[in-house]
Amino acid sequence: MARKISLRHAVIMGVATGAGSAAGSVAEAGAELMGQPLPGIGPLVTGVFVLWCAEKLDRVIADDQEKN
């Protein structure tokens, strides 16, 4: 049986994944511009940023819901 995902969680993960992907691309480009390509820096930065962004968005949305 599949679990349903709420709209709130879908939006949080969608935004966090998009932002994380952009951050990973910037990290890879920055490493290449420095002349020192670092293997795996893009996926690492993407993963860390997705988790950080999802946690922050969850807190912001929770704060807004508590006020209403």
C-alpha positions in Angstrom: 0.0 0.0 0.0 1.4 3.3 -1.0 1.6 6.2 1.4 0.2 9.5 0.3 2.4 12.5 0.4 0.9 15.8 1.5 1.1 18.9 -0.7 3.2 20.6 1.9 5.9 17.9 1.9 5.8 17.7 -1.9 6.4 21.4 -2.2 9.2 21.4 0.4 11.0 18.5 -1.2 10.5 20.0 -4.7 11.9 23.3 -3.8 14.8 21.8 -1.7 15.8 19.5 -4.6 15.8 22.3 -7.1 17.9 24.5 -4.9 20.2 21.7 -4.0 20.7 20.9 -7.7 21.6 24.5 -8.4 24.0 24.6 -5.4 25.7 21.4 -6.6 26.2 22.8 -10.1 27.7 26.0 -8.7 30.1 24.0 -6.6 31.2 21.9 -9.5 31.7 25.0 -11.7 33.6 26.8 -9.0 35.9 23.8 -8.5 36.6 23.7 -12.2 37.3 27.5 -12.4 39.9 27.1 -9.6 41.6 24.5 -11.8 41.2 21.8 -9.2 38.3 19.5 -10.2 37.1 17.8 -7.0 35.4 14.5 -7.9 32.0 14.2 -6.1 31.8 17.7 -4.8 28.6 18.4 -6.8 26.6 15.5 -5.4 27.9 16.1 -1.9 26.9 19.8 -1.9 23.5 18.9 -3.4 22.8 16.4 -0.7 23.8 18.7 2.1 21.9 21.6 0.7 18.7 19.6 0.1 18.7 18.4 3.7 19.4 21.9 5.0 16.9 23.6 2.8 14.1 21.1 3.5 14.6 21.5 7.3 14.5 25.3 7.0 11.4 25.3 4.8 9.7 22.9 7.2 10.3 25.2 10.1 9.2 28.3 8.2 5.9 26.7 7.1 5.3 25.2 10.6 5.8 28.7 12.2 3.3 30.2 9.7 0.7 27.4 10.5 1.1 27.9 14.2 0.3 31.6 14.0 -3.0 31.1 12.0 
